Amino acid sequence: MVKPVVLWTDALLFLLLAGVAAFAWHVRRTPHLREPWSRVARSRAGMCAAVVLVFYLLVGLADSLHFRVPVAQGPDGRVHWSVEVLSAFDLLAAPLREGTEKTYSAPLAVRLHVKETVERPDGTRVRERPRLRHGGAHLADPDRERWPDVARRAAAGALAGLALWALAAAGLAAALARRRHLPWRAAAARLARGRTVLPWRPMLLTAAALAVVAGAVAALAGGYHVLGTDKVGEDVLYQALKSVRTGLVIGTLTTLLMLPFALALGLAAGYFGGRVDDLVQYLYTTLNSIPGVLLIAAGILMLQVYMANHPELFETTAARADLRLLFLCAVLGVTSWTGLCRMLRGETLKLREVEYVQAAVALGTGHGTILVRHVLPNVLHIVLISVVLDFSALVLAEAVLSYVGVGVDPTMTSWGNMINGARLELAREPVVWWTLAAAFVFMFGLVLAANLFADAVREAFDPRRRVR
């Protein structure tokens, strides 16, 4: 028995996912929208990047299903719930979450990274690196058996991942055969040779690489700390995967909060002109003149004072950290709409002079109808391109803000907090490099995939590129 917990960011994230599903259904039923998205679907680089993004999305969604477990039951039968909020991902990664060590350990290590004074059975004391409680605990002679065991586990995990991928590929071939009324072997041959409308072969190869790596890492994680442990002995791989949700929330919810400001003010300034245009220009020029970090720091500090004065509003630490994350998304959205607003204003200035808009004005059509039916559909390509491009920039912004201390709550796992905690570790002797490297690799994978997908969207929706 568990108690479901719905955080603000959980609700908004699943609401956004439902909105994306509704938009996809609308695109499928609308020919003029389906045509550019079909070009995106035919892009090899874009769809390979989409496969990577789906992997990140699955991790983030699993980490957004929160709950609390019971810890005791009172004499009156009332259940007392734990103050710790867990997620479905925490259950899947329970060995990583529970296998804490004393302090630092290197990737795939069986001993601590630093030496300690250890007393031997004969009473003598020596300086050596003690064995880990969990990493390599199944080995009788870790110094001799470690690397052969690592090779066996990695190979077995890679083969298991490849087998699951083969089953998925066979299912895809069966679905293609049923849809095209072909024998299964003929459909499989088409997939293998790349003779399909959609780039299924590069997508399958990308999925195969992810399956092999994920299988090997999962097999190794059962007996080792694949990416080592941090100062307090927590698994770095677990932290890097937990940070995926934070990056997705920052990138998606901030964009969702930014769009209404940019759309409303940009279209109004370009269409009405005059004093409305002057007011909007003055607004975003003034906002751009204020350093964004100062606005974010001021907002976060005010929120901290409010939470400190009203502790009764928050049952758990996760609720406090989630509110700070949501507030950070709101502040980033308020401070990052100016660029898109400026582009929409310029495009609307051109669109209001075209013949069909002038004809609608002459016929007495209302301004709201003109903006919704004639102007907005012709600037959606700019909105889509800006949204997918801004996603990666916002993920990187979270890392920078957490590094300077005005990002997400320190109790929340994020790549920025990992980098912030690792900045002093590089000055240690011996150097502790794996925390910074893990945050960099996972952030690099998400940002690179988002940028490649953004390039595919820009190629498909940019009218000048389509003409060429």
N, C-alpha and C positions, 0 to 999 in steps of 0.2 A: 504494500500500500504506500503510495506516494501522494504528495500534495503538489499539484501543478502550480507553477509560478510563471506568470506572464509579465515580463518586464516591458517597459515602454518601447525599447528598441526592438524587442521580439515582435510585438504587435505591428509596429510600423514596417519591419522587414518582411513579414508575411503578407501584410497588406500591399506592399510594393510588389511582391512576387505575384499576388493575385492580379494586380493591375497590369503587370507585364504579360501574364497569360491572357487577360482580356484583350490587350492590345494585339497580341499575336493572332487571336481569333478574328479580330477586326481586320487585320492585315490580310489574312487568308481569304476573307470574303470581299476585299476591295481590290480590284485589278490594278489601279494606278499606284497603290501602296505595295502590292505583292511583287510588282516587277522590279523595283530597286532592291528589295530584300532578297529576291531570288538571285540577284547578282552578288549580294553578300554571301549567300549560301554556296555559290559556285567558286568563291575565292579560296584557294588552297591554304594560303597563310592565315586568312581570317578564320576558317573553320578549324584548322589545327589549334589556333589560339583559343577558339571557343571550347574545344575539348579540355584544355588546361583550365579555363575559367569555370567549367562545369565541375571539375575536381575541387577547386577552391570553394565553389558555391555549396557543394554537398557537405564539405567540412563545416562551413559556416552555418548552414541550416541545422546540422546535427548538434552544433553547439548553441543553438537558439531554442532548443526544447528544454526548458528549465523545470526543475522540481525540487522539493525538499523531502527528506526521508524522516520517518519517526525515530525518535531516540528513546522515548520512555512513555509509559502510560500511568497517569495518576490514579489514586484510589477511587476517584469518581468516574473513572473510565475515559477521562479526557486525554487525548493524545498530545504529547509535546513534540513539536517538530524541531529538527536541527536548524541552527542559524546559518548553516552552510547551504548555498544554493548550487546544485549540481545540474548537469546537462546530459543529454543522451551521448554526446561525445565523451564525457567523463566516464560513463559506463564502458564504452568501447575501449577507451584508453586507460582503464583502471590500473593495469600493471605499471604504466608510465607514471600515473599520478601518485600511486602509493609507494613506488620504489624509490624513496628518497635516501640519499646518502648523507654523510656527515658534512662534506664540503666539496670542493672542486674535484672533478675527475675528468680525464680527457676522453674523447670519443673512443668507444669500444675498449676502454681501459678495464682492468681488473683490480687496480690499486688506486688509492688517492693520489692526487696530483702533487701534494706537498708532503714532506717528511714529518714524522712525529716521533716522539720518544716512546719506544715500545719496550715493555719489560718481558723478557723471555722466561721460559719455565725454570731455567737455572738461576734466575735472580739477576742476571746482567741486563743492562739497559743499552739499547742501541737506537740510532736514528735511522728509520726506514719508512717506506710508504706502506701503510696498512692495507689489507685487502678490503674491498668494498663489501657491503652487506648484501647487495643484490646483483651488481654487475659481475658476471662470471662466477657467481656463487655455486653453480652446479659443477664446476671443474675441480678435480682433485689436485692437479698440478697446473695452475693457471699459466705460469711462465712458459710451459712447454705445450700445453694443449689449446691455448687460446686461439691462435690463428688458424689451425686446422678446423677447429669448431666453428669459427666465424665463416670460413669458406663453405663448410657443409651447410650451415644454416642459411647463408645467403643464396647458395645454389638451390636449396630446397624451396625457399620462399620465392625466388625468381621463377622456378618451374611452376609452382602453384599459381602465381599471378598470371603466368603465360597460359596455363590451362583454363583459368577463368576467362581470360581474354579470348581464347579460342572458342569457348562456348558462346560468348557474346557475339563473336564474329559469325559463327554458324547460325545463330538466331537471326542476325541481320540478313544473312544470305537467304534464309528461309522466308523472311518477310518480303525481301525483294523478289524472290521467286513467285510467291503468292500474288504479289501486286502485278507483276509483269506476265504472269501465266507462263512461267518458264520452269524447266527442271531445276532441282536444287544445284546440281553440278554446274549447269550453265550460268546460274546466278552467281555462284561462288567464283567461277572463272572470270566473269565480268568484274567482280570486286577485285580479284587478284591482278587483273590486267589494267585496272583503272578505267574501264569503259562504261562509266556511269555518269549521269548528268551531274550529280553532286560528287565532290571529291572524297568519296568514301575511303579510298585506299590510303591517302596521306592521313586522314583522320584515324583510321584503324592503326596505322603505324605509330602515330602519336599516342593513342590509347595503349598500344602494346608496350611502348617505352615506359609509360606511367605505371602500367600493371606490373612490369618486371621490377621497377624500382620500389613501388609500394609493397610488393610481395617480399622482396629481400629485406626491406626495412622492418616490415611487420615481423618477419621471422627472427631477425636479430634483436628486435626490441623485447622479445620474450626472455632473453638472457643477458642483454647488455644495455648500456646507455649509448645509443647509436651516435648521438651528438654530444655526449658528455653531460655533466651536471654543473650547476652554477655555485655561487658562494654558499648558499644554504642547502645544497645537495639536491635541488629539484631538477628533474630531467629537462634538458634544453629542447629536445625534440617535442615534448609535450607542450612546452611554452610556445614554441614556434607555430605549432598547429593551433593552439588556443588563440593565438594572435590573428588568425585568419578572419575570424568573425569581426574583430575590432576594425580591421582594415576594410572589410566589406561594408560595415555599417557606416564608417566615415565616408567612404566613396559614394555610397548609394543614397543614404538619407540626406546628406548635405546637398547633393544634387537635387533631390526631391524638394527640399526647402528653398533652394535657390531659384528654381524655375518660375514660380508665381511672380516673384519680384521682377525678374528679367523679362518675362513675357509681357506682363501688364504695362510696365513702365516703358519698355522698348517700343512696343507697338503704339502706345499712346503718344509718345514723343515723336515718332516718325510720322504718324497719320495726322494728328491734330496740328502739330507745329505750334508756332506762336509762343504764348506764355507757358503752355504745357511743356513744350520742348525745352524752353529756357529753364523751367523748374526742374525737370528731370536731369538735364545736363549739369545744373548747379548741384543737384543732390549727389550724383555719382562722381563728379569732380571733387567735391568736398570729402566724400567718403574715401576716395583714392588718395587724398592728401594726408590722411591719418594712417600711421603705420598699423597694419593689421594685427601685428603681435600685441600691440598695446591694447587694442580693443578686446582681443581674446583674453589677455591677462586680466583686464578689468572685469570682464564678464565672469570669468572663472573665479576670481577672488570674491566677487559679490555672491556667487552661488555658494561658495564655501562658507561664507559668513551666515547665509540663510540656513544651510544645513546644520551648522553648529548651533544655531539658536532654536532649531526645531528638530531635535533628534527623534521625537516621538512619531514623526511622519515616516520613518524608515525602519522597517522590521529587520532588515538584513544589511550587511555591508554591500552585497551585490546590488541592492536597490539604490544605495547612495552612489555607487560607482556608475550604475546605468544612467541615473539622472545627470551626472556630470558628463557622460558621453553624449547624451541627447542634447544637453545644453551646448556642448562644444560643436556638435553638428549644426545647431541653430545659429551660433555665432559665426561659424565658417560660412554658412549659407548666406547670412546677411552681408558679410564682407566680400563675397566672391561672385555676386551677381552682376557686377558692373561691366565686366568684359563682354558677356553675352548680351547685356542690355545695349551696349554701344553698337554691337554688330547688328542687332535686330532693328535698332533705330535707323541705321544707314540703309538697310535693305528695305525697310518700310517706306523711307523717303522716296525710293525709286518706284516701289510698287504702287504708291498712291497716284502716280502720274500715268500709269498704263491705261490703255483704252477701256478695258472691261471694268476697272474700278471707277473711272470717270463716268462711264455709262450708268453704272449702278447709282452713283451720286445724282446724276441728272434725272434718273427715274424716281428719285425720292426714297431710295432704300436707306434704312436706318444705319447709323454708324456702327452699332454693335453687330449687325448682320454682315456688313461689309468686312469688318475685321475678322469675324469668325469664319465666313464662307470664302472670302477672296484673298485676304492678306495672310492669315495664319497658315493655311495649307502650303503657301508658297515660301514660307520661312522655316517650315519644319525640318528641312534638311540641315539648316544651320543649327537648329536646336539639337538634333540628334548627333551631329558631328561634335558640337561643343560638349555635350553630356559625356560621350565616350572618351573624349580627350581629357576632360576635367577629372574623370574618375581617378586616373593614375596620379595626377597632380595632387589630389586630395589625400590619397594614400601616403604619398611622400610627405605631405604637409603634417600629417599626424605624427610621423617619426620626428620631424624637426621640432614640433611644438612639445612633444613629450621629452625631447632631449633638453629643451630649455626650461622645463618644469611647469608648463602651462597647458599640457595636453590632457590625456585621459587620467583617471584616478590611478595613483601608484599601486593600488591593490588589484587593478585590472591588468591582465596580461595583454601586451601589445608589442609590436616590433619596436616602437619608439621607446617604450620602457626598457626593453631588452638592450637596446643600443645605449640608453642612458646609464643602465647599470654596468655595461661593459666598458665604458670609456676609461675607468680607472684600472680595469683588469689588464689592459695592455701594458701598463707600467710595472706589473708584477714580474717577479723572477722566480720560476719560469713563467713565460707569458701565457695568459689564459685568452685564447683567441677564438674559441669555438662558439661562444655566445654571440659575438658580433658577426661571425661568419654565417651562423644559422639564420639570424634575422636578415642579413643581407641577401642570402640565397632565396629565402621564401618571399621576401619583398620584391626582389628582382624578377622572380618567376611571375608573380601576379601583375606587376607593372608592365613587363614585357608583353605578356599575353594580352593585357588590356590595350596597349599601344598598337599591337598588330591587328587586333580586331577593330580598333578605331580607324586604322588606315584602310581596312576593307570597307568600312561604312562610309568613309569619306570618298573613296573611289566610286562607290555605288551611287551616292546621293549628290555628288557635286555635278551640277548641270554642265559646267564647262569641260570637265573631264569626260562626260558622256558624249558631248559633241565631238571632241577630238577622237 
